[in-house]
Amino acid sequence: MTRETSYDEIFDAQAHFRLIMDSMARPGKLNVLNGVSVQPPGSLNRASALIGLALLNADVSFFAAQNADAIGTYFTANTASRPAPAAEADFLFLQGLDHPQGLEQAKSGTLTYPDTSAFIVIDVAHLSLTRDQITGPMLQLQLSGPGVDGQQTVFVAGLNDALLTTLREKNVEYPLGVDSILTDQNDRILCIPRSNRFVVGGL
């Protein structure tokens, strides 16, 4: 995999980093990472690739649950980061319909150093603030906690209950836990910090 020639490692990375931080500060808000013609491996949402390009560097490691060789080559070539097992990785790139094993193994930090936990990026099919924008099976997430005015509802397609159950279990002992971002096929992102809670309903 060759390097992304259309991606500006300063301008684009900073712009996307600001959007990621905005989404993290406002759980339930959908931001869009667009404007860059990158070509990641086919199993990776473009927004997930842009998150990796913005956040990965030579000092961190990553784990990819699917198509690990191609994604590993892609991120190593473009960020100098290195692949690692799920239990050791700083970033985990998962698919929304994956078995939760990788997430179960993710680092949750320690009480002394909660910031040593893993950061989770999950590819889903579709994210929307309104139900009528999605056809077929979907989940309804109701988020609450810091940064949310009361509750915020988000509809998600391409995400299984088991992954969300594991995510909830990972974050039950705050400040331990993992911060996560869902990305969809339209470049939207949704952040779920470890400090937030959510309930899930099927539709």
N, C-alpha and C positions, 0 to 999 in steps of 0.2 A: 504494500500500500504506500503510495507516494504522499508527500506532504501536501496539505491544503494550500494551494497557491492564492486562492481568493480570500483567505481568512487573514485579517490584520490582527496580529497577536497583541497589539496595544489597544487600538480603537475598538475593535469588535469585542475583545475580551472584557474591556472596561464597561462597555455598554451592556453586555449581557450580565456581567457581575452585578451591576446596579439593579437590573430587572430581577435577578435572583434574590438579592437582598430585600427588594421591595416586596416580593412575593412571600419571603420568609417573615417579614414584619407584619404582613397582612394575610394570614391564612384564610383561604377561601377566595382570594382574588386571583383571577386568571390573567397572567401576562403572556405575551407572545414573543418568542425569540425568532426573529426573522431578519431578512435583509442580507443574508449571507448564503451563497450557493456552495455549501459543503456537500460532500458525497461520502457519508460514512458507510460501513458495511450494512447490507440490507436488513439485518435483524435489529438494527438500532434506530430508534426514532431520531430525526434530525435534531430536535430540541435536546435530546439526551447527549448527542455528540457535541452540540454547542456548549452544554453545561460542562462536559469533560474538557473541552478546549479552553474554557474560561477558568476552571478550578484546578485541573491537574497540572503538576509540574514535577521536576526531577526529585523532589523531596517526599513525594507521596506514592502510594501504591493503589492498585485497583483490581477488582474481580469482576468478570463478566460471566453470567450464568449460562448464556447461550452464545454459540459462534465465538468461543473464547479466543481462538487463534487469530481470526480476522480482526476482532475488536482490539485484541492485545497489540497486534502489529500497528493498527491505526493510531491508537493512543500513544504508543511508545514513539512512533515516528513523528507525531505532531506535538507532543508535550514532554517527552523524555521521562514520563512516569513509567512505572514497572508493574507487571502483573504479579498477583500474590493470591494465596488461598483466601477463601471467604473469611475465615477466622482471623486473618492478619491484615486484610486490606483496609485502606483508609476510605475508599469509595467502592460501593457495590452497584453494578449496573444489572438490573433484573428486568424480567418480562412480567407483565401483570397477570399472566396465567401460569406462571411458574409455580412449582412446588416450593413451599416456604423454607426449605432446608438452608439455602444460602443466607437468608435473612436471619434464621435462627442462630447461625454461627457468627453473625456480625458483632463486632466489638461494641460494647455498651458504655465504655469508659469506666472510671472509678470515682469514688466520692472525692478523692484528692484531685484527680485530673479527669473531670467529666468530658473535657474537650478532646480526649483521646478516642472517642467513639467513632464509629463509621458513619459515613454520609451515604444515604441510599437514593438511587435514581431508578424509577420504575416506569417502564414503557407501558402505556395503555393505548387503547384505540381512539377514545374520544372523551374529552372533558367539556362540560357545559354547565352554565348556571340555570338553564331552563330545560325541562324534561323533553319538550317537543323538538329539540335539536338532535336527539338521539333516537334511532330506531333499533329495535331488538332488545335483548337482555341488557340490563344496566343495574348499577347499584346507586343508591342515594346516600351520600355522606353528609352528616350534619356536624359541622365543626364548631367548637367552642373553646374559649380560653383567651390568653393574651393576644391582642391584635384583632380580635373578633368582637363586633358589636352584637352581643347576644348570641345568636347562632347564625351560621352561614351554610346554606345547602348547595352542594355540588353534585352533579350527576356524572357517573363514570361508566363507560363501556370498556370491556376488555380487562377487567380486574377481578380476581377471585376472592372469596371470603376468607380463605385460609391465609392468604398473604396479609390481609388487614387484621385478622385475629392475632397473627404473630407480631405485627407492628404494634398493636395495642399492648401486647404482653411485654414487648421490649421496652416500652415507655412507661410502665406502671410505677417505677420507682424513680421519678424525677429527682435530681438532675441527671441520673443515669438514663441511657436510652440512645436513640438514633434520630437524627433529622432526616426527613425524606422529601423528595420531589417527584411528583407524577408528571410525565410528559405525554402528549398525545400526537397523533399523526398530522395535526394541523399546527404544530409548533407551539401549542399552549403548554403552560406549566402551572402546577398547583403545589404549593409547599405545605407540608404538615410538620411543623417543628415538634420536638419531643415534649415541649411544654403544653401542647394543645391536646384536647380530647376530641373523639369523634364517635358517633354511633352510625350504624350501617343498616340500611333497609334494602331489600331486593325489590325490583320492579319488573 
